């Protein structure tokens, strides 16, 4: 990947756009700017050795609008026309497409952008609306600086956690799986709600992720590799080699104070990605939100920090308001339901209509959808369900769950 080292940086280099942080949101912004405004001089700064890290990003095909899907299609590493879920005594195939990108592929697309300076192994010490200071003493200047460095460690947000450990493996013979299994919850339930997620990449290569919807962020992977390999063995997959390992923790939002968050961040510098709370409240996925932000920034009439900061804060607030129903359902799952009851909550949801499920994941639930989710006998006692309906501040939930501070970083 072509990069710019410190020896190649002038003491004061000028750019049209500086993207701080080499994660998904800023990578997509770089790609969209290259497509719509190719004459801009852009810098992408990453503290690690490569942009993108070691990640798999996925979304349902219906999460994206047709225009978003069209420009994103060249960057998708894998595509499937259907998906499946399995629960004790209940399984279902959904005719909903699924799309996945892997970070090395996306990083290669970013590296191929003409005129993009990718600055890796760089420690950022200052960020202002018009400059970025590096540990080396160099100052990069631009009328537009975008901060995509990930979530703040302390924030007014009550969270549950989706923790996962995955192995991409090569099997000695075809594994026989043709579609992703988004949730296989037939496995023993541990540490909250447990399921295994599998993505068949080739006839003999498959990603297997052991996943937990848990109250706490503590995450020991010491036994998880054996659980993944035991799952493969139970499925009859003879693992020839492990291609790569992947682990992570995704935020599941229960409640929060968006006003306090933006007050702490300030309104002078544009924020994107997890720093702007742009993720699906129930899945923790950020891909569809990163696509929207990249689209809107690249099409903005004025590319200054002041203008884009106003735009990204509005997107963040709009999405936060739109996801209030998702956060309510998350409170049912994490606060109202006991850990052993959570599998029944998820199974009930997946018995609803496919259109409702698609709209929920796309953040487009209708009033009828919401009413249908609540119709019928709930899988948790009604008293506990009613307790979590009123909106509360993040610190109320943190105290109730024995956590003084939620950290994510």
C-alpha positions in Angstrom: 0.0 0.0 0.0 1.5 3.4 -1.0 2.0 5.6 2.1 3.6 8.9 3.0 6.3 8.7 5.6 7.5 11.4 8.0 10.5 12.1 5.9 8.3 12.9 2.9 6.1 15.4 4.9 6.9 19.1 4.6 6.8 21.0 7.9 3.4 22.5 6.9 1.6 20.6 4.2 -1.8 21.8 2.9 -4.7 19.6 1.9 -8.3 20.1 0.9 -9.5 17.5 3.3 -7.7 15.7 6.3 -9.3 12.5 7.6 -8.1 11.7 11.1 -8.4 7.9 11.8 -8.1 5.2 9.2 -11.3 3.3 10.1 -14.4 2.5 8.0 -16.1 5.9 8.1 -13.1 7.8 6.9 -12.1 5.2 4.3 -15.6 5.4 2.7 -15.4 9.2 2.8 -12.0 9.1 0.9 -13.5 6.7 -1.7 -16.7 8.8 -2.2 -14.7 12.1 -2.4 -12.5 10.4 -5.1 -15.6 9.5 -7.1 -17.5 12.8 -6.9 -14.7 15.3 -6.4 -11.5 13.7 -7.8 -9.5 16.9 -7.9 -9.3 17.3 -4.1 -6.0 16.7 -2.3 -6.9 14.4 0.7 -4.8 13.0 3.5 -5.9 9.9 5.6 -4.0 9.6 8.9 -3.8 6.3 10.8 -1.8 5.6 14.0 -1.4 1.9 13.1 0.7 0.3 10.3 -2.3 -0.1 7.9 -5.7 1.5 7.5 -8.8 -0.6 8.2 -7.3 -2.9 10.8 -8.6 -6.5 10.8 -12.3 -6.3 10.4 -15.3 -7.8 8.7 -18.1 -5.3 7.9 -21.5 -6.5 6.9 -25.0 -5.3 6.2 -28.3 -6.6 4.9 -28.8 -5.7 1.2 -32.0 -3.9 2.2 -30.0 -1.6 4.6 -28.8 0.5 1.7 -30.8 2.6 -0.7 -30.5 1.6 -4.4 -28.1 4.5 -5.1 -26.0 3.6 -2.1 -25.8 -0.1 -3.1 -24.7 0.9 -6.6 -21.7 2.9 -5.6 -20.8 0.5 -2.8 -21.0 -2.7 -4.9 -17.4 -2.6 -6.2 -16.1 -2.6 -2.6 -18.1 -5.6 -1.4 -15.9 -8.7 -0.9 -18.8 -11.2 -0.7 -22.5 -11.2 -1.7 -25.3 -13.6 -0.9 -28.9 -13.7 -1.9 -30.3 -15.1 1.3 -29.5 -15.8 4.9 -30.6 -18.1 7.7 -31.3 -18.1 11.5 -31.6 -21.2 13.8 -33.1 -21.4 17.3 -34.0 -24.3 19.5 -36.9 -25.9 17.7 -37.1 -23.3 15.0 -35.2 -22.4 11.9 -35.8 -20.0 9.0 -34.3 -19.0 5.7 -34.8 -15.3 4.8 -34.8 -14.2 1.2 -32.8 -11.1 2.2 -29.5 -10.5 0.6 -26.4 -10.0 2.7 -23.2 -8.1 1.9 -19.7 -8.2 3.5 -16.5 -6.3 3.1 -13.2 -7.4 4.7 -10.6 -4.8 5.7 -7.7 -5.9 3.4 -9.9 -5.6 0.3 -11.3 -2.2 1.3 -7.8 -1.0 2.2 -6.6 -2.0 -1.3 -9.4 0.1 -2.9 -8.4 3.1 -0.8 -4.7 2.7 -1.6 -5.6 2.8 -5.3 -7.2 6.3 -5.0 -5.1 8.7 -7.1 -3.6 11.6 -5.2 -4.7 10.3 -1.7 -1.9 10.6 0.9 -2.1 7.7 3.4 -0.1 8.5 6.5 0.3 5.4 8.6 2.2 5.0 11.9 1.4 8.6 12.8 0.5 9.8 16.3 -1.9 12.7 16.2 -1.4 15.1 19.1 -3.7 18.1 18.2 -6.8 18.4 16.1 -8.3 21.8 15.3 -10.9 22.8 12.6 -8.0 23.8 10.3 -5.0 21.7 11.3 -3.7 18.4 12.6 -0.5 18.3 14.6 1.7 15.2 14.6 4.0 13.9 17.3 6.9 14.5 14.9 6.1 18.3 15.1 4.7 18.5 11.6 1.5 20.5 11.1 -1.0 19.5 8.3 -3.4 22.2 7.3 -6.8 22.0 5.7 -10.1 23.9 5.6 -11.8 20.6 6.5 -10.6 18.3 9.2 -12.8 15.2 10.0 -12.3 13.2 13.2 -13.0 9.5 12.9 -10.8 8.1 15.7 -13.5 5.9 17.3 -15.6 6.1 20.4 -14.6 8.2 23.4 -13.7 6.1 26.4 -16.2 7.9 28.7 -19.5 9.0 27.4 -23.1 9.5 28.6 -24.3 6.2 27.1 -25.6 3.0 28.7 -24.5 0.0 26.8 -24.9 -3.7 26.4 -22.2 -5.4 24.4 -22.0 -7.7 21.4 -18.7 -9.6 21.9 -17.4 -11.9 19.2 -14.4 -14.1 18.5 -14.0 -15.5 15.0 -11.8 -17.7 13.0 -11.7 -17.7 9.2 -10.7 -21.3 8.3 -9.9 -23.4 5.3 -11.6 -26.8 5.3 -10.2 -29.9 3.6 -13.4 -30.6 1.8 -16.4 -28.3 0.9 -18.2 -27.2 4.0 -21.5 -27.3 2.2 -22.9 -24.0 3.5 -24.2 -21.7 0.7 -25.6 -18.8 2.7 -24.7 -16.9 5.9 -26.2 -18.1 9.1 -26.7 -14.8 10.9 -27.6 -16.5 14.2 -27.3 -20.1 15.2 -28.6 -20.0 18.7 -28.9 -23.8 19.1 -25.5 -23.7 20.9 -25.3 -23.7 24.7 -26.3 -20.3 26.1 -23.4 -18.7 28.0 -22.6 -15.1 29.2 -26.0 -13.7 28.1 -27.4 -14.6 24.7 -25.0 -16.7 22.7 -25.0 -17.6 19.0 -22.6 -18.6 16.3 -22.4 -16.5 13.1 -21.0 -18.0 9.9 -20.1 -16.5 6.5 -19.2 -19.0 3.7 -16.6 -17.2 1.6 -15.6 -20.0 -0.8 -16.7 -23.6 -0.9 -13.8 -24.4 1.4 -13.4 -21.2 3.4 -15.7 -20.0 6.1 -15.7 -17.4 8.9 -17.0 -18.8 12.2 -17.7 -16.2 15.0 -18.7 -17.1 18.5 -20.9 -14.2 19.6 -22.4 -13.0 22.9 -25.0 -10.3 23.8 -23.6 -9.6 27.3 -24.2 -7.1 30.1 -20.4 -6.5 30.6 -17.5 -5.7 28.3 -15.1 -8.2 30.0 -13.8 -10.4 27.2 -11.5 -13.3 27.7 -10.7 -15.2 24.5 -8.7 -18.0 26.2 -11.3 -20.7 25.6 -13.1 -19.2 22.6 -10.8 -20.6 19.9 -11.6 -24.1 21.1 -15.3 -23.4 21.1 -15.1 -22.2 17.5 -13.1 -25.3 16.5 -15.5 -27.5 18.4 -18.4 -25.9 16.6 -16.7 -26.7 13.3 -16.1 -30.3 14.3 -19.8 -30.7 15.3 -20.8 -29.5 11.8 -18.5 -32.0 10.2 -16.0 -29.4 8.9 -12.5 -30.7 8.9 -10.3 -27.6 9.4 -7.1 -27.7 7.4 -5.8 -24.3 8.5 -6.7 -21.1 10.3 -6.5 -18.2 7.8 -7.0 -15.3 10.3 -8.4 -14.5 13.7 -10.8 -11.7 14.5 -12.2 -10.4 17.8 -14.2 -7.3 18.8 -16.8 -5.7 21.0 -19.7 -3.8 19.4 -21.9 -1.4 21.3 -25.6 -2.1 21.9 -27.2 1.2 23.0 -29.8 1.1 25.8 -30.1 4.8 26.6 -28.0 7.9 26.5 -27.9 11.7 26.5 -27.2 12.9 23.0 -27.2 16.6 24.1 -24.5 16.0 26.7 -22.4 14.0 24.2 -22.4 16.7 21.6 -21.8 19.4 24.3 -18.7 17.5 25.3 -17.5 17.0 21.8 -18.0 20.6 20.7 -19.4 21.8 17.4 -16.3 23.0 15.6 -14.8 19.7 14.3 -16.8 17.2 12.2 -17.1 13.7 14.0 -17.9 10.5 12.2 -18.3 6.8 13.0 -18.5 5.6 16.6 -17.3 9.0 17.8 -20.6 10.5 16.5 -22.7 7.5 17.9 -23.4 6.4 14.3 -24.1 2.7 14.7 -27.1 0.5 14.7 -28.4 0.4 18.3 -29.3 -3.3 18.3 -26.5 -4.9 16.1 -23.7 -2.4 16.6 -23.1 -2.4 12.8 -21.8 0.9 11.4 -21.6 0.2 7.7 -24.9 1.7 6.5 -24.3 4.8 8.6 -20.8 5.2 7.2 -22.2 5.0 3.7 -24.8 7.7 4.4 -22.2 10.0 5.9 -19.8 9.5 3.0 -22.5 10.3 0.5 -23.6 13.5 2.2 -20.2 14.8 2.9 -19.0 14.3 -0.7 -22.2 16.0 -2.0 -22.0 18.9 0.4 -21.8 22.4 -1.3 -19.2 23.7 1.1 -16.2 21.6 2.4 -15.2 23.4 5.5 -15.0 22.1 9.1 -17.8 24.5 10.2 -20.2 23.3 7.4 -19.5 19.6 7.7 -19.5 19.7 11.5 -23.1 21.0 11.4 -23.9 18.3 8.8 -22.5 15.4 10.8 -24.0 16.5 14.1 -27.4 16.7 12.4 -27.0 13.2 11.0 -26.0 11.9 14.4 -29.0 13.5 16.1 -31.4 12.4 13.4 -30.2 8.8 13.7 -30.3 8.9 17.5 -33.9 10.0 17.4 -34.8 7.5 14.8 -33.4 4.6 16.9 -35.4 5.3 20.0 -37.6 2.2 19.3 -34.4 0.0 18.9 -33.1 1.2 22.2 -36.4 0.3 23.8 -36.2 -3.2 22.5 -32.6 -3.4 23.7 -33.8 -2.5 27.2 -36.3 -5.3 27.0 -33.5 -7.7 26.1 -30.7 -6.5 28.4 -32.6 -5.0 31.4 -36.1 -6.7 31.3 -35.0 -10.1 30.3 -32.8 -12.4 32.4 -29.8 -13.7 30.4 -31.4 -17.2 30.0 -34.6 -15.6 28.6 -32.8 -13.6 25.8 -32.8 -16.5 23.3 -36.6 -16.6 23.5 -36.8 -12.8 22.9 -34.7 -13.1 19.7 -36.6 -16.2 18.5 -39.9 -14.4 18.8 -38.6 -11.5 16.8 -37.4 -13.8 14.0 -40.9 -15.3 13.7 -42.3 -12.0 12.5 -42.7 -11.0 8.9 -39.6 -10.7 6.7 -40.5 -7.2 5.6 -40.7 -6.1 9.3 -37.3 -7.6 10.0 -35.8 -5.9 7.0 -37.2 -2.5 7.9 -36.0 -2.9 11.5 -32.4 -3.5 10.5 -32.6 -0.7 7.9 -33.9 1.7 10.6 -37.2 2.2 8.8 -39.7 0.6 11.1 -43.3 1.7 10.6 -45.9 2.4 13.3 -47.6 -0.9 12.3 -44.2 -2.7 12.6 -43.7 -1.3 16.1 -47.2 -2.3 17.1 -46.7 -5.8 15.8 -43.5 -6.3 17.8 -45.5 -5.5 21.0 -48.6 -7.5 20.0 -49.2 -10.8 21.8 -47.7 -12.4 24.9 -44.2 -11.1 25.6 -41.4 -13.6 26.3 -40.6 -11.9 29.6 -42.9 -11.1 32.5 -45.1 -8.0 31.8 -44.0 -6.3 35.0 -40.3 -6.3 34.0 -41.2 -5.3 30.5 -43.1 -2.2 31.7 -40.3 -1.1 34.0 -37.9 -0.4 31.1 -40.3 1.5 28.8 -39.8 5.0 30.3 -36.7 6.7 28.8 -33.9 7.2 31.4 -30.5 8.7 31.3 -27.5 6.5 30.7 -26.2 6.8 34.3 -29.5 5.4 35.6 -29.1 2.2 33.7 -25.4 2.0 34.5 -26.1 2.2 38.2 -28.9 -0.4 37.9 -26.5 -2.8 36.2 -23.7 -2.1 38.7 -21.5 -0.2 36.3 -20.3 3.3 37.4 -18.8 4.1 34.0 -19.3 2.5 30.6 -16.0 2.4 28.6 -15.7 1.7 25.0 -12.5 2.2 23.1 
